[in-house]
Amino acid sequence: MKNQISIEYIIIILLSCFYLPAPLVAWGSEDEAAYLCVVEESTGFHFENGKWGRAHFNVSEEKFIIRKIKPDELYFNKDHPYGVYRLGKNSASLRCKAGKNIVCDAGLGELLFSPESGRFIKTYPIGYWDGSDNNEDTPNISRGRCSKI
């Protein structure tokens, strides 16, 4: 009997590990939808051998979540109700307006996402134009897809 209780307890713990971390907003209404986004390709410019040239960037690990910012979270704003969250981060890296599409516009770039098509474009225009000739900031544009979670 004692071993049976232990096994049941372990099963409950294991099930909790798989189901509780899921984003709770995905269990709500359509207005509370959340999306897991994966960058599929990124191209831009890099500085090498004293000149700027074209570059393709490795984005195999670049993933993020688009979801509503909760009222008690940093950056909550009714005019920008959605946020872009890098995996493993608790605060939004971009705030977004929502209508038919979700549009995130910041001084460091822009993200345009269509829930209907599941596609997004993300830009990062920092570097080059400011006169710095290095790879600390390299302008790029990325594309990818998001799935409702």
TIRO-2110 file (N, C-alpha, C; in Angstrom, 1 decimal):
// TIRO-2110
0.8, -1.2, 0.0, N, 1, A
0.0, 0.0, 0.0, CA, 1, A
0.9, 1.2, 0.0, C, 1, A
1.9, 1.2, 0.8, N, 2, A
2.8, 2.4, 0.9, CA, 2, A
3.5, 2.7, -0.5, C, 2, A
3.9, 1.6, -1.2, N, 3, A
4.5, 1.8, -2.5, CA, 3, A
3.5, 2.3, -3.5, C, 3, A
2.3, 1.9, -3.4, N, 4, A
1.3, 2.4, -4.4, CA, 4, A
1.1, 3.9, -4.2, C, 4, A
1.1, 4.4, -3.0, N, 5, A
0.9, 5.8, -2.8, CA, 5, A
2.1, 6.5, -3.4, C, 5, A
3.3, 6.0, -3.2, N, 6, A
4.5, 6.6, -3.8, CA, 6, A
4.4, 6.7, -5.3, C, 6, A
4.0, 5.6, -5.9, N, 7, A
3.9, 5.6, -7.4, CA, 7, A
2.9, 6.6, -7.9, C, 7, A
1.7, 6.7, -7.2, N, 8, A
0.7, 7.6, -7.6, CA, 8, A
1.2, 9.0, -7.5, C, 8, A
1.9, 9.3, -6.4, N, 9, A
2.5, 10.6, -6.2, CA, 9, A
3.5, 11.0, -7.3, C, 9, A
4.3, 10.0, -7.7, N, 10, A
5.3, 10.2, -8.7, CA, 10, A
4.6, 10.5, -10.1, C, 10, A
3.5, 9.8, -10.3, N, 11, A
2.8, 10.0, -11.6, CA, 11, A
2.2, 11.4, -11.6, C, 11, A
1.6, 11.8, -10.5, N, 12, A
1.1, 13.2, -10.4, CA, 12, A
2.2, 14.2, -10.7, C, 12, A
3.3, 14.1, -10.1, N, 13, A
4.4, 15.0, -10.2, CA, 13, A
4.8, 15.0, -11.7, C, 13, A
5.0, 13.9, -12.3, N, 14, A
5.4, 13.8, -13.7, CA, 14, A
4.4, 14.5, -14.6, C, 14, A
3.1, 14.2, -14.4, N, 15, A
2.1, 14.8, -15.2, CA, 15, A
2.1, 16.3, -15.1, C, 15, A
2.3, 16.8, -13.9, N, 16, A
2.3, 18.2, -13.6, CA, 16, A
3.5, 18.9, -14.4, C, 16, A
4.6, 18.2, -14.5, N, 17, A
5.8, 18.8, -15.2, CA, 17, A
5.4, 19.0, -16.7, C, 17, A
4.6, 18.1, -17.2, N, 18, A
4.3, 18.2, -18.7, CA, 18, A
3.2, 19.2, -19.0, C, 18, A
2.2, 19.3, -18.1, N, 19, A
1.1, 20.1, -18.4, CA, 19, A
1.1, 21.5, -17.8, C, 19, A
1.6, 21.8, -16.6, N, 20, A
1.6, 23.1, -16.0, CA, 20, A
2.4, 24.1, -16.7, C, 20, A
3.6, 23.8, -17.3, N, 21, A
4.3, 24.9, -17.9, CA, 21, A
3.7, 25.4, -19.2, C, 21, A
2.7, 24.8, -19.8, N, 22, A
2.1, 25.2, -21.0, CA, 22, A
1.5, 26.6, -20.7, C, 22, A
1.6, 27.5, -21.7, N, 23, A
1.1, 28.9, -21.5, CA, 23, A
-0.4, 28.9, -21.2, C, 23, A
-0.8, 29.4, -20.1, N, 24, A
-2.2, 29.4, -19.6, CA, 24, A
-3.1, 30.2, -20.5, C, 24, A
-2.5, 31.3, -21.2, N, 25, A
-3.3, 32.1, -22.1, CA, 25, A
-3.9, 31.3, -23.2, C, 25, A
-3.2, 30.2, -23.6, N, 26, A
-3.7, 29.4, -24.8, CA, 26, A
-5.0, 28.7, -24.4, C, 26, A
-5.3, 28.6, -23.1, N, 27, A
-6.5, 27.9, -22.7, CA, 27, A
-7.7, 28.8, -22.7, C, 27, A
-7.5, 30.1, -22.9, N, 28, A
-8.6, 31.0, -22.8, CA, 28, A
-9.3, 31.2, -24.2, C, 28, A
-9.9, 32.4, -24.4, N, 29, A
-10.6, 32.7, -25.6, CA, 29, A
-9.7, 33.0, -26.7, C, 29, A
-10.3, 33.2, -27.9, N, 30, A
-9.5, 33.5, -29.1, CA, 30, A
-8.7, 34.8, -28.9, C, 30, A
-9.3, 35.7, -28.2, N, 31, A
-8.6, 37.0, -28.0, CA, 31, A
-7.3, 36.8, -27.1, C, 31, A
-7.2, 35.7, -26.4, N, 32, A
-6.1, 35.4, -25.6, CA, 32, A
-5.1, 34.4, -26.2, C, 32, A
-5.2, 34.3, -27.6, N, 33, A
-4.4, 33.3, -28.3, CA, 33, A
-2.9, 33.6, -28.1, C, 33, A
-2.1, 32.6, -28.0, N, 34, A
-0.6, 32.7, -28.0, CA, 34, A
-0.1, 32.0, -29.2, C, 34, A
1.1, 32.4, -29.6, N, 35, A
1.7, 31.8, -30.8, CA, 35, A
3.2, 31.5, -30.5, C, 35, A
3.6, 30.3, -30.9, N, 36, A
5.0, 29.9, -30.9, CA, 36, A
5.6, 30.2, -32.3, C, 36, A
6.6, 31.0, -32.3, N, 37, A
7.2, 31.4, -33.6, CA, 37, A
8.6, 30.9, -33.8, C, 37, A
8.9, 30.4, -35.0, N, 38, A
10.2, 29.9, -35.3, CA, 38, A
10.8, 30.7, -36.5, C, 38, A
12.0, 31.2, -36.4, N, 39, A
12.6, 31.9, -37.5, CA, 39, A
13.2, 30.8, -38.4, C, 39, A
12.8, 30.9, -39.7, N, 40, A
13.3, 29.9, -40.7, CA, 40, A
14.5, 30.4, -41.5, C, 40, A
14.6, 31.7, -41.7, N, 41, A
15.7, 32.2, -42.5, CA, 41, A
16.0, 33.7, -42.1, C, 41, A
17.3, 34.0, -42.2, N, 42, A
17.6, 35.4, -41.9, CA, 42, A
18.8, 35.8, -42.8, C, 42, A
18.7, 36.9, -43.5, N, 43, A
19.7, 37.4, -44.4, CA, 43, A
20.0, 38.9, -44.0, C, 43, A
21.2, 39.3, -44.3, N, 44, A
21.5, 40.7, -44.0, CA, 44, A
22.9, 41.0, -44.5, C, 44, A
23.6, 41.8, -43.7, N, 45, A
25.0, 42.3, -44.0, CA, 45, A
25.9, 42.0, -42.9, C, 45, A
27.2, 41.8, -43.2, N, 46, A
28.2, 41.7, -42.2, CA, 46, A
29.5, 42.3, -42.7, C, 46, A
30.4, 42.7, -41.7, N, 47, A
31.6, 43.4, -42.0, CA, 47, A
32.8, 42.4, -42.0, C, 47, A
33.5, 42.2, -43.1, N, 48, A
34.6, 41.3, -43.2, CA, 48, A
35.6, 41.8, -44.2, C, 48, A
36.9, 41.6, -43.8, N, 49, A
38.0, 42.0, -44.6, CA, 49, A
37.9, 43.5, -45.1, C, 49, A
37.4, 44.4, -44.2, N, 50, A
37.4, 45.8, -44.4, CA, 50, A
36.2, 46.3, -45.3, C, 50, A
35.2, 45.4, -45.5, N, 51, A
34.1, 45.8, -46.3, CA, 51, A
32.8, 45.1, -45.9, C, 51, A
31.7, 45.7, -46.2, N, 52, A
30.4, 45.1, -45.9, CA, 52, A
30.0, 44.2, -47.0, C, 52, A
29.4, 43.0, -46.7, N, 53, A
28.9, 42.1, -47.7, CA, 53, A
27.6, 41.4, -47.2, C, 53, A
27.0, 40.6, -48.1, N, 54, A
25.8, 39.9, -47.8, CA, 54, A
26.1, 38.7, -46.8, C, 54, A
25.2, 38.4, -46.0, N, 55, A
25.3, 37.3, -45.0, CA, 55, A
24.0, 36.6, -44.8, C, 55, A
24.2, 35.3, -44.5, N, 56, A
23.0, 34.5, -44.1, CA, 56, A
23.3, 34.1, -42.7, C, 56, A
22.4, 34.2, -41.8, N, 57, A
22.6, 34.0, -40.4, CA, 57, A
22.0, 32.7, -39.9, C, 57, A
22.7, 32.0, -39.0, N, 58, A
22.2, 30.8, -38.4, CA, 58, A
21.1, 31.1, -37.4, C, 58, A
19.9, 30.7, -37.7, N, 59, A
18.8, 31.1, -36.8, CA, 59, A
18.1, 29.8, -36.3, C, 59, A
18.8, 28.7, -36.4, N, 60, A
18.2, 27.4, -36.0, CA, 60, A
17.6, 27.4, -34.6, C, 60, A
18.1, 28.2, -33.7, N, 61, A
17.7, 28.2, -32.3, CA, 61, A
16.8, 29.4, -32.0, C, 61, A
16.5, 30.2, -33.0, N, 62, A
15.7, 31.5, -32.7, CA, 62, A
14.2, 31.2, -32.7, C, 62, A
13.6, 31.2, -31.5, N, 63, A
12.2, 31.0, -31.3, CA, 63, A
11.7, 32.0, -30.3, C, 63, A
10.4, 32.3, -30.4, N, 64, A
9.8, 33.3, -29.5, CA, 64, A
8.3, 33.0, -29.4, C, 64, A
7.7, 33.6, -28.4, N, 65, A
6.2, 33.5, -28.2, CA, 65, A
5.6, 34.9, -28.4, C, 65, A
4.5, 35.0, -29.1, N, 66, A
3.7, 36.2, -29.1, CA, 66, A
2.5, 35.9, -28.3, C, 66, A
2.2, 36.8, -27.3, N, 67, A
1.0, 36.6, -26.5, CA, 67, A
0.6, 37.9, -25.9, C, 67, A
-0.6, 38.0, -25.3, N, 68, A
-1.0, 39.2, -24.6, CA, 68, A
-0.2, 39.4, -23.4, C, 68, A
0.1, 40.7, -23.1, N, 69, A
0.8, 41.1, -21.9, CA, 69, A
-0.2, 41.2, -20.8, C, 69, A
0.1, 40.5, -19.7, N, 70, A
-0.9, 40.5, -18.6, CA, 70, A
-0.8, 41.8, -17.8, C, 70, A
-1.9, 42.3, -17.2, N, 71, A
-2.0, 43.5, -16.5, CA, 71, A
-0.9, 43.7, -15.4, C, 71, A
-0.5, 42.7, -14.8, N, 72, A
0.5, 42.8, -13.8, CA, 72, A
2.0, 42.6, -14.3, C, 72, A
2.2, 42.5, -15.6, N, 73, A
3.5, 42.3, -16.1, CA, 73, A
4.1, 43.7, -16.6, C, 73, A
5.4, 43.7, -16.6, N, 74, A
6.2, 44.8, -17.1, CA, 74, A
5.8, 45.1, -18.5, C, 74, A
5.7, 46.4, -18.9, N, 75, A
5.3, 46.8, -20.2, CA, 75, A
3.8, 46.7, -20.6, C, 75, A
3.0, 46.3, -19.6, N, 76, A
1.5, 46.3, -19.9, CA, 76, A
1.0, 47.6, -20.4, C, 76, A
0.3, 47.7, -21.5, N, 77, A
-0.2, 48.9, -22.0, CA, 77, A
-1.4, 48.5, -22.9, C, 77, A
-2.6, 49.1, -22.7, N, 78, A
-3.8, 48.8, -23.4, CA, 78, A
-3.6, 49.1, -24.9, C, 78, A
-2.8, 50.1, -25.3, N, 79, A
-2.5, 50.4, -26.7, CA, 79, A
-1.6, 49.4, -27.4, C, 79, A
-0.8, 48.7, -26.6, N, 80, A
0.1, 47.7, -27.2, CA, 80, A
-0.1, 46.4, -26.3, C, 80, A
-1.3, 45.7, -26.6, N, 81, A
-1.6, 44.6, -25.7, CA, 81, A
-0.8, 43.3, -25.8, C, 81, A
-0.1, 43.1, -27.0, N, 82, A
0.7, 41.9, -27.2, CA, 82, A
2.2, 42.2, -27.0, C, 82, A
2.9, 41.1, -26.7, N, 83, A
4.3, 41.2, -26.5, CA, 83, A
5.0, 40.0, -27.2, C, 83, A
6.3, 40.2, -27.5, N, 84, A
7.1, 39.2, -28.1, CA, 84, A
8.1, 38.8, -26.9, C, 84, A
8.0, 37.5, -26.6, N, 85, A
8.8, 36.9, -25.5, CA, 85, A
9.8, 35.9, -26.1, C, 85, A
11.1, 36.1, -25.9, N, 86, A
12.1, 35.1, -26.2, CA, 86, A
11.9, 34.0, -25.3, C, 86, A
12.1, 32.8, -25.8, N, 87, A
12.0, 31.6, -24.9, CA, 87, A
12.9, 31.7, -23.7, C, 87, A
12.3, 31.4, -22.6, N, 88, A
13.0, 31.5, -21.3, CA, 88, A
13.1, 32.9, -20.7, C, 88, A
12.5, 33.9, -21.3, N, 89, A
12.5, 35.3, -20.8, CA, 89, A
11.1, 35.6, -20.2, C, 89, A
11.0, 36.4, -19.2, N, 90, A
9.8, 36.7, -18.5, CA, 90, A
9.2, 38.1, -18.9, C, 90, A
10.0, 38.9, -19.6, N, 91, A
9.5, 40.2, -20.0, CA, 91, A
9.6, 40.3, -21.6, C, 91, A
8.7, 41.1, -22.1, N, 92, A
8.5, 41.2, -23.6, CA, 92, A
9.7, 42.0, -24.1, C, 92, A
10.2, 41.6, -25.2, N, 93, A
11.3, 42.3, -25.9, CA, 93, A
10.7, 43.3, -26.9, C, 93, A
9.5, 43.1, -27.3, N, 94, A
8.8, 44.1, -28.2, CA, 94, A
7.3, 44.1, -27.7, C, 94, A
6.7, 45.3, -27.8, N, 95, A
5.3, 45.5, -27.5, CA, 95, A
4.6, 45.7, -28.9, C, 95, A
3.4, 45.2, -29.0, N, 96, A
2.7, 45.1, -30.3, CA, 96, A
1.3, 45.6, -30.2, C, 96, A
0.8, 46.2, -31.3, N, 97, A
-0.6, 46.5, -31.5, CA, 97, A
-1.2, 45.4, -32.3, C, 97, A
-2.5, 45.2, -32.0, N, 98, A
-3.2, 44.1, -32.7, CA, 98, A
-4.5, 44.6, -33.3, C, 98, A
-4.7, 44.1, -34.5, N, 99, A
-5.9, 44.3, -35.3, CA, 99, A
-6.1, 43.0, -36.0, C, 99, A
-6.3, 43.1, -37.4, N, 100, A
-6.3, 41.9, -38.2, CA, 100, A
-4.9, 41.2, -38.1, C, 100, A
-3.8, 42.0, -38.0, N, 101, A
-2.5, 41.6, -37.9, CA, 101, A
-1.9, 42.1, -36.6, C, 101, A
-0.8, 41.5, -36.2, N, 102, A
0.0, 42.0, -35.0, CA, 102, A
1.2, 42.7, -35.5, C, 102, A
1.3, 44.0, -35.1, N, 103, A
2.4, 44.8, -35.5, CA, 103, A
3.2, 45.3, -34.3, C, 103, A
4.5, 45.0, -34.4, N, 104, A
5.4, 45.4, -33.3, CA, 104, A
6.4, 46.3, -33.9, C, 104, A
6.5, 47.5, -33.4, N, 105, A
7.4, 48.5, -33.9, CA, 105, A
8.2, 49.1, -32.7, C, 105, A
9.5, 49.0, -32.8, N, 106, A
10.4, 49.6, -31.8, CA, 106, A
11.5, 50.3, -32.5, C, 106, A
12.3, 51.0, -31.8, N, 107, A
13.5, 51.7, -32.4, CA, 107, A
14.5, 50.7, -32.9, C, 107, A
14.4, 49.4, -32.4, N, 108, A
15.4, 48.4, -32.8, CA, 108, A
14.8, 47.5, -33.9, C, 108, A
13.8, 47.9, -34.6, N, 109, A
13.2, 47.1, -35.7, CA, 109, A
11.7, 46.9, -35.6, C, 109, A
11.3, 46.0, -36.4, N, 110, A
9.8, 45.8, -36.5, CA, 110, A
9.5, 44.3, -36.7, C, 110, A
8.4, 43.9, -36.2, N, 111, A
7.9, 42.5, -36.5, CA, 111, A
6.4, 42.7, -37.0, C, 111, A
6.1, 42.0, -38.1, N, 112, A
4.8, 42.0, -38.7, CA, 112, A
4.3, 40.6, -38.7, C, 112, A
3.2, 40.3, -38.1, N, 113, A
2.7, 38.9, -38.0, CA, 113, A
1.2, 38.8, -38.4, C, 113, A
0.9, 37.9, -39.3, N, 114, A
-0.5, 37.6, -39.7, CA, 114, A
-0.9, 36.3, -39.0, C, 114, A
-1.9, 36.4, -38.0, N, 115, A
-2.4, 35.2, -37.5, CA, 115, A
-3.1, 34.3, -38.5, C, 115, A
-3.6, 34.9, -39.5, N, 116, A
-4.3, 34.2, -40.6, CA, 116, A
-3.4, 33.3, -41.4, C, 116, A
-2.3, 33.8, -41.8, N, 117, A
-1.3, 33.0, -42.6, CA, 117, A
-0.3, 32.3, -41.7, C, 117, A
-0.1, 32.8, -40.5, N, 118, A
0.9, 32.2, -39.6, CA, 118, A
2.3, 32.6, -39.9, C, 118, A
2.5, 33.6, -40.8, N, 119, A
3.8, 34.1, -41.2, CA, 119, A
4.2, 35.4, -40.6, C, 119, A
5.5, 35.6, -40.4, N, 120, A
6.0, 36.9, -39.9, CA, 120, A
7.3, 37.3, -40.6, C, 120, A
7.5, 38.6, -40.6, N, 121, A
8.7, 39.2, -41.0, CA, 121, A
9.3, 40.0, -39.9, C, 121, A
10.5, 39.9, -39.6, N, 122, A
11.2, 40.7, -38.5, CA, 122, A
12.4, 41.4, -39.1, C, 122, A
12.5, 42.7, -38.8, N, 123, A
13.6, 43.5, -39.2, CA, 123, A
14.5, 44.0, -38.1, C, 123, A
15.8, 44.1, -38.4, N, 124, A
16.7, 44.7, -37.4, CA, 124, A
17.6, 45.6, -38.2, C, 124, A
17.4, 46.9, -38.2, N, 125, A
18.1, 47.8, -39.1, CA, 125, A
19.3, 48.5, -38.4, C, 125, A
19.7, 48.0, -37.3, N, 126, A
20.8, 48.6, -36.5, CA, 126, A
22.2, 48.2, -37.1, C, 126, A
23.1, 49.1, -37.2, N, 127, A
24.4, 48.8, -37.7, CA, 127, A
24.6, 49.4, -39.2, C, 127, A
25.7, 49.5, -39.7, N, 128, A
26.1, 50.0, -41.0, CA, 128, A
25.9, 51.5, -41.1, C, 128, A
24.6, 51.9, -41.1, N, 129, A
24.3, 53.3, -41.4, CA, 129, A
24.8, 54.3, -40.4, C, 129, A
25.1, 53.8, -39.2, N, 130, A
25.6, 54.7, -38.1, CA, 130, A
27.1, 54.9, -38.2, C, 130, A
27.7, 54.3, -39.2, N, 131, A
29.2, 54.5, -39.4, CA, 131, A
30.1, 53.5, -38.7, C, 131, A
29.5, 52.6, -38.0, N, 132, A
30.3, 51.6, -37.3, CA, 132, A
30.6, 50.4, -38.2, C, 132, A
31.9, 50.1, -38.4, N, 133, A
32.3, 49.1, -39.3, CA, 133, A
32.8, 47.9, -38.5, C, 133, A
31.8, 47.1, -38.0, N, 134, A
32.1, 45.9, -37.2, CA, 134, A
30.9, 45.0, -37.2, C, 134, A
31.0, 43.9, -36.5, N, 135, A
29.9, 42.9, -36.5, CA, 135, A
29.1, 42.9, -35.2, C, 135, A
29.3, 44.0, -34.4, N, 136, A
28.5, 44.1, -33.2, CA, 136, A
27.0, 44.3, -33.4, C, 136, A
26.7, 45.0, -34.5, N, 137, A
25.3, 45.2, -34.9, CA, 137, A
25.3, 45.0, -36.4, C, 137, A
24.6, 44.0, -36.9, N, 138, A
24.5, 43.8, -38.4, CA, 138, A
23.1, 43.8, -38.8, C, 138, A
22.7, 44.7, -39.7, N, 139, A
21.3, 44.8, -40.2, CA, 139, A
20.9, 43.4, -40.8, C, 139, A
19.6, 43.1, -40.5, N, 140, A
19.1, 41.8, -41.1, CA, 140, A
17.6, 41.8, -41.2, C, 140, A
17.1, 40.9, -42.0, N, 141, A
15.7, 40.7, -42.1, CA, 141, A
15.4, 39.2, -42.0, C, 141, A
14.4, 38.8, -41.2, N, 142, A
14.2, 37.4, -40.9, CA, 142, A
12.7, 37.1, -41.3, C, 142, A
12.5, 35.8, -41.6, N, 143, A
11.1, 35.4, -41.9, CA, 143, A
10.9, 34.1, -41.2, C, 143, A
9.6, 33.8, -40.9, N, 144, A
9.3, 32.5, -40.3, CA, 144, A
7.9, 32.3, -40.1, C, 144, A
7.5, 31.3, -39.3, N, 145, A
6.1, 30.9, -39.1, CA, 145, A
5.8, 30.8, -37.6, C, 145, A
4.5, 31.0, -37.3, N, 146, A
4.1, 30.9, -36.0, CA, 146, A
2.9, 29.9, -36.0, C, 146, A
2.8, 29.1, -34.9, N, 147, A
1.7, 28.2, -34.7, CA, 147, A
1.0, 28.6, -33.4, C, 147, A
-0.3, 28.5, -33.4, N, 148, A
-1.1, 28.8, -32.3, CA, 148, A
-0.9, 27.7, -31.2, C, 148, A
-0.7, 28.1, -30.0, N, 149, A
-0.4, 27.2, -28.9, CA, 149, A
-1.5, 27.3, -27.8, C, 149, A
END
